[in-house]
Amino acid sequence: QVQLVESGGGLVQPGGSLKLSCAFSGKIFSIYVMGWYRQAPGKQRELVATITNGGSTNYADSVKGRFTISRDNAKNTVYLQMNGLKPEETAVYYCNAKSVLTAMESWGQGTRVTVSS
């Protein structure tokens, strides 16, 4: 059973930065593609970024150049550095783990990010 625990959310002013963390446990971290998704009020959950064990990354067009996803395989943790945050990026941010062997996915409980002055 994969367990994911996010942290790092909070209130930030427009243009500010936050770094989210997601601690992974329960399975072998290296066989999972890790990702961050977000869900704004009244909207569907959307992909923000993903990263493979080898470090290959994929970003939503809206965050390219501002957000950086990374993983520390020694600490079983994935991060999302968010710079230049916009009010419309206010959302609950969820950590996702997808097995490359089974395609099974697990989700964290989410961490709320509020971008407001």
C-alpha positions as CSV (number, residue, x, y, z in Angstrom):
1,Q,0.0,0.0,0.0
2,V,1.5,3.3,-1.1
3,Q,1.2,6.2,1.2
4,L,1.8,9.8,0.1
5,V,1.9,12.7,2.5
6,E,2.1,16.2,1.1
7,S,3.3,19.3,2.9
8,G,4.3,22.9,2.1
9,G,1.1,24.5,1.0
10,G,-0.1,27.8,2.4
11,L,-0.9,31.4,1.5
12,V,1.4,33.3,-0.8
13,Q,1.2,36.6,-2.6
14,P,0.9,36.8,-6.4
15,G,4.4,36.4,-7.8
16,G,5.6,34.5,-4.8
17,S,7.1,31.1,-4.4
18,L,6.3,27.9,-2.5
19,K,7.9,24.5,-2.4
20,L,5.7,21.4,-1.9
21,S,7.0,18.1,-0.7
22,C,5.5,14.6,-0.9
23,A,6.8,11.8,1.2
24,F,6.4,8.3,-0.3
25,S,6.3,5.1,1.7
26,G,5.0,1.5,1.4
27,K,6.5,0.3,-1.8
28,I,9.7,0.7,-3.9
29,F,9.9,4.3,-4.8
30,S,12.0,3.7,-7.9
31,I,9.3,1.9,-9.8
32,Y,6.9,4.8,-9.6
33,V,6.4,7.8,-11.8
34,M,5.7,10.7,-9.5
35,G,3.5,13.6,-10.3
36,W,1.7,16.7,-9.0
37,Y,-1.8,17.5,-9.9
38,R,-4.1,20.4,-8.8
39,Q,-7.8,21.0,-8.5
40,A,-9.1,24.5,-8.3
41,P,-12.6,25.2,-6.9
42,G,-15.2,24.2,-9.3
43,K,-12.7,22.7,-11.8
44,Q,-11.4,19.3,-12.7
45,R,-8.2,18.0,-11.4
46,E,-5.4,18.7,-13.8
47,L,-1.8,17.6,-14.4
48,V,0.9,20.0,-13.2
49,A,4.1,17.9,-13.7
50,T,5.5,14.4,-13.6
51,I,8.9,12.9,-13.1
52,T,10.3,9.4,-13.8
53,N,12.8,7.6,-11.7
54,G,15.4,8.6,-14.2
55,G,14.6,12.2,-13.9
56,S,12.6,12.8,-17.1
57,T,10.1,15.5,-16.6
58,N,6.8,16.6,-18.1
59,Y,5.0,19.9,-17.4
60,A,1.7,21.5,-18.2
61,D,2.2,24.3,-20.6
62,S,0.8,26.8,-18.1
63,V,3.6,26.1,-15.6
64,K,6.7,25.6,-17.9
65,G,9.5,27.9,-16.9
66,R,8.0,28.6,-13.5
67,F,7.6,25.3,-11.7
68,T,10.2,22.6,-11.2
69,I,9.5,19.0,-10.2
70,S,12.3,17.0,-8.6
71,R,12.7,13.8,-6.7
72,D,15.2,12.6,-4.1
73,N,15.3,8.8,-4.4
74,A,17.4,8.5,-1.2
75,K,14.6,10.2,0.8
76,N,11.7,8.8,-1.2
77,T,10.4,12.3,-1.7
78,V,9.2,14.4,-4.6
79,Y,9.2,18.1,-4.7
80,L,7.4,20.9,-6.6
81,Q,9.1,24.3,-6.6
82,M,6.6,26.9,-7.7
83,N,7.7,30.4,-8.6
84,G,5.8,33.3,-10.0
85,L,2.5,32.0,-8.6
86,K,-0.7,33.5,-10.0
87,P,-4.1,33.8,-8.2
88,E,-5.7,31.4,-10.7
89,E,-3.3,28.7,-9.4
90,T,-5.1,28.7,-6.1
91,A,-6.0,25.0,-5.7
92,V,-5.5,21.9,-3.7
93,Y,-2.3,20.2,-4.9
94,Y,-2.2,16.5,-4.9
95,C,0.8,14.1,-5.1
96,N,0.4,11.1,-7.4
97,A,2.4,7.9,-7.7
98,K,1.9,5.6,-10.7
99,S,3.6,2.2,-10.9
100,V,5.5,1.5,-14.1
101,L,4.8,-2.2,-13.6
102,T,1.0,-2.2,-12.9
103,A,-0.1,1.3,-13.8
104,M,-1.9,1.4,-10.4
105,E,-2.1,4.9,-9.0
106,S,-2.1,6.3,-5.5
107,W,-3.0,9.8,-4.3
108,G,-2.1,11.9,-1.3
109,Q,-4.6,13.8,0.7
110,G,-3.7,17.1,-0.9
111,T,-2.2,20.4,0.3
112,R,-3.9,23.7,-0.2
113,V,-2.2,26.6,-2.0
114,T,-3.8,30.0,-1.9
115,V,-2.4,32.8,-4.1
116,S,-3.8,36.1,-2.9
117,S,-2.8,39.5,-1.9
